[in-house]
Amino acid sequence: MRKVQLFLICLVLSATAFAADKVIKLPKPNLNRAGTVMKALSERHSAREYASKALSLADLSDLLWAANGINRPDSGKRTAPSAMNKQDVDVYVILQEGSYLYDAKNHQLNLVAEGDHRGAVAGGQAFVKVAPVSLVLISDVSRLGDARKAQTQLMGAVDAGIVSQNISIFCSAAKLATVPHASMDAAQLKKVLKLKESQIPLMNHPVGYYK
């Protein structure tokens, strides 16, 4: 009987250890990180091999702020410009334990779905599943106007591209491996991330430390 009780306690503790936090509060971004823009541009390259080690919370915090964080708190404007300042691009963070939406205003991650959904981001390309984190860039084109118009969708794609470049340059400066990646299971991601029809998954960035 005692062995059964100990087994059940271990089972509960194990489940708790792997449960995804509902909210991950990120540390303040470090605006004094070493590295210059010119050096980062000169060293920028695509990398498709990653160490399995999880990204530190500090590196994840700085990465997300650089991608599309708020750099002018008085106006709420972002590190990435967007058409008419509609801020249509949302950054979803896919981790082994769960998928999160980056809340730039509060600089935190809010849980959307538990479990490992990196396979949906991979779109059949195995190297993506090795990266400890993938950032999925999704444009809610309804913020830009008529979501059905090709021009509206094109502007959403342009805005996502700007966020993608922010990610690439930050990773170069921070010595993180990444690659802009378009292949993914969009239908599965829409389901997992509970997206509206107007929210279009456009691209993603697997990110990790160099192998």
C-alpha positions as CSV (number, residue, x, y, z in Angstrom):
1,M,0.0,0.0,0.0
2,R,2.8,2.4,0.9
3,K,4.6,1.6,-2.4
4,V,1.4,2.5,-4.2
5,Q,1.1,5.8,-2.3
6,L,4.7,6.7,-3.1
7,F,4.1,5.8,-6.8
8,L,1.1,8.1,-6.9
9,I,2.9,11.0,-5.2
10,C,5.8,10.6,-7.7
11,L,3.3,10.6,-10.6
12,V,1.7,13.8,-9.4
13,L,5.0,15.5,-8.9
14,S,6.2,14.4,-12.4
15,A,3.0,15.7,-14.0
16,T,3.4,19.0,-12.2
17,A,7.0,19.4,-13.3
18,F,6.1,19.1,-17.0
19,A,2.9,21.3,-16.8
20,A,3.1,24.5,-18.7
21,D,3.0,27.8,-16.7
22,K,-0.1,29.8,-17.5
23,V,1.9,33.0,-17.7
24,I,5.7,33.4,-18.0
25,K,6.7,36.9,-16.8
26,L,9.8,37.9,-18.7
27,P,12.7,39.9,-17.2
28,K,13.2,43.4,-18.4
29,P,15.1,43.5,-21.8
30,N,18.7,44.3,-21.5
31,L,19.2,47.4,-23.7
32,N,22.9,47.4,-23.1
33,R,23.8,44.0,-24.7
34,A,27.1,44.0,-26.5
35,G,27.2,44.1,-30.3
36,T,26.8,46.7,-33.0
37,V,24.3,46.8,-35.9
38,M,27.1,46.7,-38.5
39,K,28.8,43.8,-36.9
40,A,25.5,41.9,-36.6
41,L,24.7,42.5,-40.2
42,S,28.1,41.4,-41.3
43,E,27.7,38.1,-39.4
44,R,24.0,37.4,-40.1
45,H,23.5,34.0,-41.7
46,S,20.9,31.2,-41.6
47,A,21.6,28.3,-39.3
48,R,19.7,25.0,-39.3
49,E,21.5,23.2,-36.5
50,Y,20.7,23.9,-32.9
51,A,21.8,22.7,-29.4
52,S,18.9,21.1,-27.5
53,K,19.6,23.3,-24.5
54,A,16.6,25.6,-23.6
55,L,17.0,29.3,-24.2
56,S,17.6,31.2,-21.0
57,L,14.7,33.4,-19.9
58,A,16.9,36.5,-20.3
59,D,17.8,35.6,-23.9
60,L,14.1,34.8,-24.7
61,S,13.1,38.1,-23.1
62,D,15.6,40.2,-25.2
63,L,14.7,38.2,-28.3
64,L,11.0,38.9,-28.1
65,W,11.5,42.6,-27.2
66,A,13.8,43.0,-30.2
67,A,11.4,41.1,-32.5
68,N,8.3,43.3,-31.8
69,G,8.5,44.7,-28.3
70,I,7.4,48.2,-27.1
71,N,10.3,50.6,-27.3
72,R,8.3,53.8,-26.6
73,P,6.1,53.1,-23.6
74,D,4.4,56.5,-23.7
75,S,2.9,55.7,-27.2
76,G,3.0,51.9,-27.2
77,K,5.0,51.9,-30.5
78,R,7.1,48.9,-31.3
79,T,10.7,48.0,-32.3
80,A,9.2,46.9,-35.7
81,P,7.2,49.4,-37.8
82,S,3.9,48.4,-39.2
83,A,1.5,49.7,-41.9
84,M,-0.4,52.7,-40.4
85,N,0.9,51.6,-37.0
86,K,-1.8,48.9,-36.9
87,Q,0.6,46.5,-35.2
88,D,-1.0,43.5,-37.0
89,V,1.8,41.0,-36.3
90,D,1.6,38.8,-33.2
91,V,4.5,36.6,-32.1
92,Y,3.6,33.2,-30.9
93,V,6.2,31.3,-28.9
94,I,6.3,27.5,-29.3
95,L,8.2,25.8,-26.5
96,Q,8.4,22.1,-25.6
97,E,6.0,22.5,-22.7
98,G,3.5,24.7,-24.4
99,S,2.6,27.5,-26.9
100,Y,2.3,31.1,-25.8
101,L,1.3,34.5,-27.2
102,Y,3.8,37.3,-26.6
103,D,2.1,40.1,-24.7
104,A,4.3,43.1,-25.6
105,K,2.4,45.5,-23.4
106,N,3.1,43.5,-20.2
107,H,6.2,41.8,-21.6
108,Q,5.1,38.3,-20.7
109,L,4.0,35.1,-22.3
110,N,0.4,34.0,-22.0
111,L,-0.3,30.3,-22.4
112,V,-2.5,29.3,-25.4
113,A,-2.0,25.6,-25.6
114,E,-0.2,23.0,-23.5
115,G,2.1,20.3,-25.0
116,D,4.8,20.2,-27.6
117,H,3.6,21.6,-31.0
118,R,7.0,22.2,-32.6
119,G,6.1,19.5,-35.1
120,A,3.3,21.8,-36.6
121,V,5.9,24.6,-37.0
122,A,8.4,22.2,-38.7
123,G,6.1,21.4,-41.6
124,G,7.9,18.2,-42.3
125,Q,11.4,19.6,-41.8
126,A,13.0,17.7,-38.9
127,F,15.6,20.3,-38.0
128,V,13.0,22.7,-36.8
129,K,11.8,20.3,-34.1
130,V,15.3,20.3,-32.5
131,A,15.3,24.0,-31.8
132,P,14.1,24.7,-28.2
133,V,11.9,27.6,-29.3
134,S,10.2,28.6,-32.5
135,L,8.7,32.1,-33.0
136,V,5.6,32.0,-35.3
137,L,4.7,35.4,-36.9
138,I,1.0,35.8,-37.5
139,S,-0.6,38.8,-39.1
140,D,-4.2,39.7,-38.1
141,V,-5.0,41.3,-41.4
142,S,-8.4,42.6,-40.1
143,R,-6.4,45.2,-38.3
144,L,-5.2,46.6,-41.6
145,G,-8.6,46.7,-43.4
146,D,-10.6,44.3,-45.5
147,A,-9.0,40.9,-44.7
148,R,-10.1,39.5,-48.1
149,K,-8.2,42.0,-50.2
150,A,-4.9,41.0,-51.7
151,Q,-3.3,44.4,-50.9
152,T,-4.3,44.0,-47.2
153,Q,-2.7,40.5,-47.1
154,L,0.4,41.8,-48.8
155,M,0.9,44.5,-46.2
156,G,0.5,41.9,-43.5
157,A,3.3,39.9,-45.2
158,V,5.5,43.0,-45.4
159,D,5.0,43.7,-41.7
160,A,5.9,40.1,-40.8
161,G,9.0,40.4,-42.9
162,I,10.1,43.4,-40.9
163,V,9.7,41.5,-37.6
164,S,11.6,38.6,-39.1
165,Q,14.5,40.8,-39.9
166,N,14.5,42.1,-36.3
167,I,14.8,38.5,-35.1
168,S,17.6,37.7,-37.6
169,I,19.7,40.8,-36.6
170,F,19.2,40.2,-32.9
171,C,20.2,36.6,-33.2
172,S,23.3,37.5,-35.1
173,A,24.3,40.0,-32.4
174,A,23.4,37.6,-29.5
175,K,25.2,34.6,-31.1
176,L,21.9,32.7,-31.4
177,A,21.2,30.3,-34.3
178,T,18.1,31.0,-36.4
179,V,16.7,30.8,-40.0
180,P,13.6,32.5,-41.5
181,H,11.3,29.6,-42.3
182,A,8.1,29.5,-44.3
183,S,7.2,25.8,-44.3
184,M,4.7,24.9,-41.5
185,D,1.4,23.1,-41.0
186,A,-0.7,26.3,-41.1
187,A,-4.0,24.4,-40.6
188,Q,-2.7,22.6,-37.5
189,L,-1.2,25.8,-36.1
190,K,-4.5,27.7,-36.6
191,K,-6.2,25.0,-34.6
192,V,-3.6,24.8,-31.8
193,L,-3.3,28.5,-31.5
194,K,-7.0,29.1,-31.7
195,L,-6.6,31.6,-34.5
196,K,-9.4,33.6,-36.2
197,E,-9.9,33.4,-40.0
198,S,-8.2,36.8,-40.4
199,Q,-5.0,35.6,-38.6
200,I,-2.6,34.3,-41.1
201,P,0.6,32.3,-40.2
202,L,3.2,33.8,-42.5
203,M,6.6,32.6,-41.3
204,N,8.5,31.3,-38.3
205,H,11.9,31.3,-36.8
206,P,13.4,28.3,-35.0
207,V,15.9,29.7,-32.5
208,G,18.5,28.0,-30.3
209,Y,22.1,28.1,-29.2
210,Y,24.7,27.0,-31.7
211,K,25.4,23.2,-31.7
